[in-house]
Amino acid sequence: GGLRKTKLIGRAKLSAQLLLGFSVYNLIRLGSLSGWWRGAHV
């Protein structure tokens, strides 16, 4: 999720970035399980 080298300063901003990264990962994972997203695009 881009946390190895972040440009954000502050715990609140980092937690928001982490939440966004996990949310996107879960959406892609759910999409691949249901069949509407193919992993070849990534």
PDB file of N, H, CA, C and O in Angstrom:
ATOM      1  N   GLY A   1       0.785  -1.193   0.000  1.00  0.00           N
ATOM      2  CA  GLY A   1       0.000   0.000   0.000  1.00  0.00           C
ATOM      3  C   GLY A   1       0.830   1.262   0.000  1.00  0.00           C
ATOM      4  O   GLY A   1       0.292   2.333   0.282  1.00  0.00           O
ATOM      5  N   GLY A   2       2.114   1.193  -0.301  1.00  0.00           N
ATOM      6  H   GLY A   2       2.552   0.324  -0.530  1.00  0.00           H
ATOM      7  CA  GLY A   2       2.914   2.407  -0.361  1.00  0.00           C
ATOM      8  C   GLY A   2       3.411   2.891   0.977  1.00  0.00           C
ATOM      9  O   GLY A   2       3.716   4.075   1.126  1.00  0.00           O
ATOM     10  N   LEU A   3       3.502   2.012   1.956  1.00  0.00           N
ATOM     11  H   LEU A   3       3.255   1.051   1.834  1.00  0.00           H
ATOM     12  CA  LEU A   3       3.933   2.452   3.277  1.00  0.00           C
ATOM     13  C   LEU A   3       5.430   2.296   3.508  1.00  0.00           C
ATOM     14  O   LEU A   3       5.939   2.701   4.553  1.00  0.00           O
ATOM     15  N   ARG A   4       6.130   1.724   2.564  1.00  0.00           N
ATOM     16  H   ARG A   4       5.717   1.395   1.715  1.00  0.00           H
ATOM     17  CA  ARG A   4       7.568   1.556   2.767  1.00  0.00           C
ATOM     18  C   ARG A   4       8.279   2.904   2.817  1.00  0.00           C
ATOM     19  O   ARG A   4       9.159   3.120   3.651  1.00  0.00           O
ATOM     20  N   LYS A   5       7.894   3.803   1.924  1.00  0.00           N
ATOM     21  H   LYS A   5       7.179   3.627   1.247  1.00  0.00           H
ATOM     22  CA  LYS A   5       8.465   5.145   1.927  1.00  0.00           C
ATOM     23  C   LYS A   5       7.319   6.138   1.752  1.00  0.00           C
ATOM     24  O   LYS A   5       6.961   6.500   0.631  1.00  0.00           O
ATOM     25  N   THR A   6       6.763   6.562   2.853  1.00  0.00           N
ATOM     26  H   THR A   6       7.053   6.268   3.763  1.00  0.00           H
ATOM     27  CA  THR A   6       5.609   7.446   2.804  1.00  0.00           C
ATOM     28  C   THR A   6       6.027   8.906   2.839  1.00  0.00           C
ATOM     29  O   THR A   6       7.089   9.252   3.356  1.00  0.00           O
ATOM     30  N   LYS A   7       5.184   9.746   2.286  1.00  0.00           N
ATOM     31  H   LYS A   7       4.321   9.465   1.865  1.00  0.00           H
ATOM     32  CA  LYS A   7       5.458  11.182   2.286  1.00  0.00           C
ATOM     33  C   LYS A   7       4.610  11.906   3.320  1.00  0.00           C
ATOM     34  O   LYS A   7       4.695  13.126   3.456  1.00  0.00           O
ATOM     35  N   LEU A   8       3.800  11.163   4.042  1.00  0.00           N
ATOM     36  H   LEU A   8       3.730  10.172   3.932  1.00  0.00           H
ATOM     37  CA  LEU A   8       2.899  11.770   5.006  1.00  0.00           C
ATOM     38  C   LEU A   8       3.547  11.886   6.374  1.00  0.00           C
ATOM     39  O   LEU A   8       4.374  11.060   6.761  1.00  0.00           O
ATOM     40  N   ILE A   9       3.159  12.919   7.095  1.00  0.00           N
ATOM     41  H   ILE A   9       2.487  13.590   6.782  1.00  0.00           H
ATOM     42  CA  ILE A   9       3.652  13.143   8.447  1.00  0.00           C
ATOM     43  C   ILE A   9       2.448  13.151   9.387  1.00  0.00           C
ATOM     44  O   ILE A   9       1.473  13.867   9.159  1.00  0.00           O
ATOM     45  N   GLY A  10       2.529  12.361  10.423  1.00  0.00           N
ATOM     46  H   GLY A  10       3.322  11.780  10.608  1.00  0.00           H
ATOM     47  CA  GLY A  10       1.452  12.330  11.404  1.00  0.00           C
ATOM     48  C   GLY A  10       0.769  10.975  11.435  1.00  0.00           C
ATOM     49  O   GLY A  10       0.617  10.302  10.415  1.00  0.00           O
ATOM     50  N   ARG A  11       0.369  10.605  12.620  1.00  0.00           N
ATOM     51  H   ARG A  11       0.493  11.151  13.448  1.00  0.00           H
ATOM     52  CA  ARG A  11      -0.251   9.291  12.817  1.00  0.00           C
ATOM     53  C   ARG A  11      -1.622   9.200  12.146  1.00  0.00           C
ATOM     54  O   ARG A  11      -1.969   8.155  11.596  1.00  0.00           O
ATOM     55  N   ALA A  12      -2.395  10.273  12.185  1.00  0.00           N
ATOM     56  H   ALA A  12      -2.113  11.122  12.631  1.00  0.00           H
ATOM     57  CA  ALA A  12      -3.737  10.256  11.596  1.00  0.00           C
ATOM     58  C   ALA A  12      -3.672  10.091  10.084  1.00  0.00           C
ATOM     59  O   ALA A  12      -4.466   9.347   9.507  1.00  0.00           O
ATOM     60  N   LYS A  13      -2.734  10.777   9.438  1.00  0.00           N
ATOM     61  H   LYS A  13      -2.089  11.381   9.907  1.00  0.00           H
ATOM     62  CA  LYS A  13      -2.606  10.672   7.980  1.00  0.00           C
ATOM     63  C   LYS A  13      -2.109   9.299   7.576  1.00  0.00           C
ATOM     64  O   LYS A  13      -2.557   8.740   6.575  1.00  0.00           O
ATOM     65  N   LEU A  14      -1.181   8.752   8.356  1.00  0.00           N
ATOM     66  H   LEU A  14      -0.817   9.206   9.169  1.00  0.00           H
ATOM     67  CA  LEU A  14      -0.688   7.410   8.052  1.00  0.00           C
ATOM     68  C   LEU A  14      -1.773   6.358   8.225  1.00  0.00           C
ATOM     69  O   LEU A  14      -1.868   5.427   7.425  1.00  0.00           O
ATOM     70  N   SER A  15      -2.591   6.495   9.261  1.00  0.00           N
ATOM     71  H   SER A  15      -2.514   7.251   9.911  1.00  0.00           H
ATOM     72  CA  SER A  15      -3.658   5.516   9.459  1.00  0.00           C
ATOM     73  C   SER A  15      -4.708   5.639   8.364  1.00  0.00           C
ATOM     74  O   SER A  15      -5.292   4.632   7.964  1.00  0.00           O
ATOM     75  N   ALA A  16      -4.960   6.845   7.872  1.00  0.00           N
ATOM     76  H   ALA A  16      -4.486   7.663   8.197  1.00  0.00           H
ATOM     77  CA  ALA A  16      -5.896   7.011   6.755  1.00  0.00           C
ATOM     78  C   ALA A  16      -5.347   6.363   5.487  1.00  0.00           C
ATOM     79  O   ALA A  16      -6.101   5.744   4.735  1.00  0.00           O
ATOM     80  N   GLN A  17      -4.045   6.498   5.239  1.00  0.00           N
ATOM     81  H   GLN A  17      -3.433   7.001   5.849  1.00  0.00           H
ATOM     82  CA  GLN A  17      -3.442   5.871   4.074  1.00  0.00           C
ATOM     83  C   GLN A  17      -3.476   4.352   4.192  1.00  0.00           C
ATOM     84  O   GLN A  17      -3.705   3.655   3.204  1.00  0.00           O
ATOM     85  N   LEU A  18      -3.253   3.846   5.384  1.00  0.00           N
ATOM     86  H   LEU A  18      -3.067   4.413   6.186  1.00  0.00           H
ATOM     87  CA  LEU A  18      -3.301   2.418   5.625  1.00  0.00           C
ATOM     88  C   LEU A  18      -4.716   1.877   5.400  1.00  0.00           C
ATOM     89  O   LEU A  18      -4.893   0.827   4.781  1.00  0.00           O
ATOM     90  N   LEU A  19      -5.710   2.594   5.902  1.00  0.00           N
ATOM     91  H   LEU A  19      -5.565   3.447   6.404  1.00  0.00           H
ATOM     92  CA  LEU A  19      -7.095   2.185   5.724  1.00  0.00           C
ATOM     93  C   LEU A  19      -7.482   2.172   4.246  1.00  0.00           C
ATOM     94  O   LEU A  19      -8.171   1.260   3.790  1.00  0.00           O
ATOM     95  N   LEU A  20      -7.044   3.169   3.510  1.00  0.00           N
ATOM     96  H   LEU A  20      -6.484   3.910   3.880  1.00  0.00           H
ATOM     97  CA  LEU A  20      -7.325   3.224   2.073  1.00  0.00           C
ATOM     98  C   LEU A  20      -6.666   2.063   1.341  1.00  0.00           C
ATOM     99  O   LEU A  20      -7.281   1.444   0.474  1.00  0.00           O
ATOM    100  N   GLY A  21      -5.420   1.765   1.686  1.00  0.00           N
ATOM    101  H   GLY A  21      -4.920   2.268   2.391  1.00  0.00           H
ATOM    102  CA  GLY A  21      -4.723   0.653   1.047  1.00  0.00           C
ATOM    103  C   GLY A  21      -5.394  -0.679   1.318  1.00  0.00           C
ATOM    104  O   GLY A  21      -5.535  -1.497   0.408  1.00  0.00           O
ATOM    105  N   PHE A  22      -5.812  -0.913   2.563  1.00  0.00           N
ATOM    106  H   PHE A  22      -5.697  -0.249   3.302  1.00  0.00           H
ATOM    107  CA  PHE A  22      -6.503  -2.155   2.896  1.00  0.00           C
ATOM    108  C   PHE A  22      -7.852  -2.237   2.199  1.00  0.00           C
ATOM    109  O   PHE A  22      -8.260  -3.312   1.758  1.00  0.00           O
ATOM    110  N   SER A  23      -8.549  -1.108   2.095  1.00  0.00           N
ATOM    111  H   SER A  23      -8.218  -0.235   2.453  1.00  0.00           H
ATOM    112  CA  SER A  23      -9.857  -1.106   1.445  1.00  0.00           C
ATOM    113  C   SER A  23      -9.745  -1.458  -0.028  1.00  0.00           C
ATOM    114  O   SER A  23     -10.534  -2.251  -0.541  1.00  0.00           O
ATOM    115  N   VAL A  24      -8.774  -0.877  -0.706  1.00  0.00           N
ATOM    116  H   VAL A  24      -8.133  -0.233  -0.289  1.00  0.00           H
ATOM    117  CA  VAL A  24      -8.576  -1.175  -2.121  1.00  0.00           C
ATOM    118  C   VAL A  24      -8.175  -2.627  -2.312  1.00  0.00           C
ATOM    119  O   VAL A  24      -8.647  -3.285  -3.239  1.00  0.00           O
ATOM    120  N   TYR A  25      -7.317  -3.128  -1.450  1.00  0.00           N
ATOM    121  H   TYR A  25      -6.934  -2.593  -0.697  1.00  0.00           H
ATOM    122  CA  TYR A  25      -6.902  -4.528  -1.544  1.00  0.00           C
ATOM    123  C   TYR A  25      -8.098  -5.459  -1.366  1.00  0.00           C
ATOM    124  O   TYR A  25      -8.236  -6.447  -2.088  1.00  0.00           O
ATOM    125  N   ASN A  26      -8.967  -5.139  -0.397  1.00  0.00           N
ATOM    126  H   ASN A  26      -8.855  -4.337   0.189  1.00  0.00           H
ATOM    127  CA  ASN A  26     -10.138  -5.972  -0.169  1.00  0.00           C
ATOM    128  C   ASN A  26     -11.110  -5.913  -1.344  1.00  0.00           C
ATOM    129  O   ASN A  26     -11.714  -6.928  -1.692  1.00  0.00           O
ATOM    130  N   LEU A  27     -11.270  -4.747  -1.959  1.00  0.00           N
ATOM    131  H   LEU A  27     -10.779  -3.922  -1.676  1.00  0.00           H
ATOM    132  CA  LEU A  27     -12.161  -4.647  -3.118  1.00  0.00           C
ATOM    133  C   LEU A  27     -11.636  -5.481  -4.284  1.00  0.00           C
ATOM    134  O   LEU A  27     -12.409  -6.161  -4.959  1.00  0.00           O
ATOM    135  N   ILE A  28     -10.334  -5.430  -4.521  1.00  0.00           N
ATOM    136  H   ILE A  28      -9.706  -4.877  -3.973  1.00  0.00           H
ATOM    137  CA  ILE A  28      -9.752  -6.227  -5.602  1.00  0.00           C
ATOM    138  C   ILE A  28      -9.886  -7.707  -5.288  1.00  0.00           C
ATOM    139  O   ILE A  28     -10.183  -8.511  -6.171  1.00  0.00           O
ATOM    140  N   ARG A  29      -9.668  -8.066  -4.029  1.00  0.00           N
ATOM    141  H   ARG A  29      -9.427  -7.412  -3.311  1.00  0.00           H
ATOM    142  CA  ARG A  29      -9.782  -9.466  -3.626  1.00  0.00           C
ATOM    143  C   ARG A  29     -11.217  -9.967  -3.770  1.00  0.00           C
ATOM    144  O   ARG A  29     -11.436 -11.063  -4.285  1.00  0.00           O
ATOM    145  N   LEU A  30     -12.193  -9.186  -3.325  1.00  0.00           N
ATOM    146  H   LEU A  30     -12.016  -8.295  -2.907  1.00  0.00           H
ATOM    147  CA  LEU A  30     -13.590  -9.575  -3.474  1.00  0.00           C
ATOM    148  C   LEU A  30     -13.987  -9.671  -4.938  1.00  0.00           C
ATOM    149  O   LEU A  30     -14.743 -10.562  -5.325  1.00  0.00           O
ATOM    150  N   GLY A  31     -13.478  -8.756  -5.748  1.00  0.00           N
ATOM    151  H   GLY A  31     -12.864  -8.032  -5.434  1.00  0.00           H
ATOM    152  CA  GLY A  31     -13.781  -8.789  -7.177  1.00  0.00           C
ATOM    153  C   GLY A  31     -13.222 -10.023  -7.854  1.00  0.00           C
ATOM    154  O   GLY A  31     -13.867 -10.595  -8.734  1.00  0.00           O
ATOM    155  N   SER A  32     -12.043 -10.436  -7.461  1.00  0.00           N
ATOM    156  H   SER A  32     -11.519  -9.972  -6.747  1.00  0.00           H
ATOM    157  CA  SER A  32     -11.467 -11.622  -8.084  1.00  0.00           C
ATOM    158  C   SER A  32     -12.172 -12.883  -7.610  1.00  0.00           C
ATOM    159  O   SER A  32     -12.259 -13.858  -8.357  1.00  0.00           O
ATOM    160  N   LEU A  33     -12.679 -12.881  -6.377  1.00  0.00           N
ATOM    161  H   LEU A  33     -12.609 -12.089  -5.770  1.00  0.00           H
ATOM    162  CA  LEU A  33     -13.424 -14.044  -5.887  1.00  0.00           C
ATOM    163  C   LEU A  33     -14.772 -14.173  -6.576  1.00  0.00           C
ATOM    164  O   LEU A  33     -15.228 -15.284  -6.849  1.00  0.00           O
ATOM    165  N   SER A  34     -15.416 -13.037  -6.859  1.00  0.00           N
ATOM    166  H   SER A  34     -15.046 -12.135  -6.637  1.00  0.00           H
ATOM    167  CA  SER A  34     -16.735 -13.097  -7.481  1.00  0.00           C
ATOM    168  C   SER A  34     -16.639 -13.267  -8.994  1.00  0.00           C
ATOM    169  O   SER A  34     -17.605 -13.700  -9.622  1.00  0.00           O
ATOM    170  N   GLY A  35     -15.499 -12.937  -9.590  1.00  0.00           N
ATOM    171  H   GLY A  35     -14.714 -12.586  -9.080  1.00  0.00           H
ATOM    172  CA  GLY A  35     -15.310 -13.167 -11.009  1.00  0.00           C
ATOM    173  C   GLY A  35     -15.363 -11.935 -11.885  1.00  0.00           C
ATOM    174  O   GLY A  35     -15.129 -12.046 -13.088  1.00  0.00           O
ATOM    175  N   TRP A  36     -15.661 -10.759 -11.340  1.00  0.00           N
ATOM    176  H   TRP A  36     -15.851 -10.668 -10.363  1.00  0.00           H
ATOM    177  CA  TRP A  36     -15.721  -9.582 -12.218  1.00  0.00           C
ATOM    178  C   TRP A  36     -14.373  -8.906 -12.381  1.00  0.00           C
ATOM    179  O   TRP A  36     -14.250  -7.999 -13.204  1.00  0.00           O
ATOM    180  N   TRP A  37     -13.372  -9.303 -11.643  1.00  0.00           N
ATOM    181  H   TRP A  37     -13.472 -10.040 -10.974  1.00  0.00           H
ATOM    182  CA  TRP A  37     -12.036  -8.732 -11.788  1.00  0.00           C
ATOM    183  C   TRP A  37     -11.055  -9.855 -12.062  1.00  0.00           C
ATOM    184  O   TRP A  37     -10.998 -10.835 -11.320  1.00  0.00           O
ATOM    185  N   ARG A  38     -10.293  -9.712 -13.117  1.00  0.00           N
ATOM    186  H   ARG A  38     -10.339  -8.916 -13.720  1.00  0.00           H
ATOM    187  CA  ARG A  38      -9.261 -10.679 -13.446  1.00  0.00           C
ATOM    188  C   ARG A  38      -7.920 -10.130 -12.969  1.00  0.00           C
ATOM    189  O   ARG A  38      -7.627  -8.957 -13.202  1.00  0.00           O
ATOM    190  N   GLY A  39      -7.117 -10.924 -12.323  1.00  0.00           N
ATOM    191  H   GLY A  39      -7.355 -11.877 -12.133  1.00  0.00           H
ATOM    192  CA  GLY A  39      -5.848 -10.485 -11.776  1.00  0.00           C
ATOM    193  C   GLY A  39      -4.799 -10.143 -12.808  1.00  0.00           C
ATOM    194  O   GLY A  39      -3.739  -9.625 -12.456  1.00  0.00           O
ATOM    195  N   ALA A  40      -5.065 -10.421 -14.088  1.00  0.00           N
ATOM    196  H   ALA A  40      -5.926 -10.842 -14.375  1.00  0.00           H
ATOM    197  CA  ALA A  40      -4.091 -10.142 -15.145  1.00  0.00           C
ATOM    198  C   ALA A  40      -3.935  -8.649 -15.399  1.00  0.00           C
ATOM    199  O   ALA A  40      -2.942  -8.238 -15.999  1.00  0.00           O
ATOM    200  N   HIS A  41      -4.884  -7.824 -14.963  1.00  0.00           N
ATOM    201  H   HIS A  41      -5.691  -8.157 -14.476  1.00  0.00           H
ATOM    202  CA  HIS A  41      -4.810  -6.390 -15.205  1.00  0.00           C
ATOM    203  C   HIS A  41      -3.813  -5.706 -14.294  1.00  0.00           C
ATOM    204  O   HIS A  41      -3.359  -4.601 -14.592  1.00  0.00           O
ATOM    205  N   VAL A  42      -3.466  -6.340 -13.194  1.00  0.00           N
ATOM    206  H   VAL A  42      -3.835  -7.237 -12.952  1.00  0.00           H
ATOM    207  CA  VAL A  42      -2.615  -5.685 -12.200  1.00  0.00           C
ATOM    208  C   VAL A  42      -1.163  -5.890 -12.538  1.00  0.00           C
ATOM    209  O   VAL A  42      -0.287  -5.413 -11.817  1.00  0.00           O
TER     210      VAL A  42
END
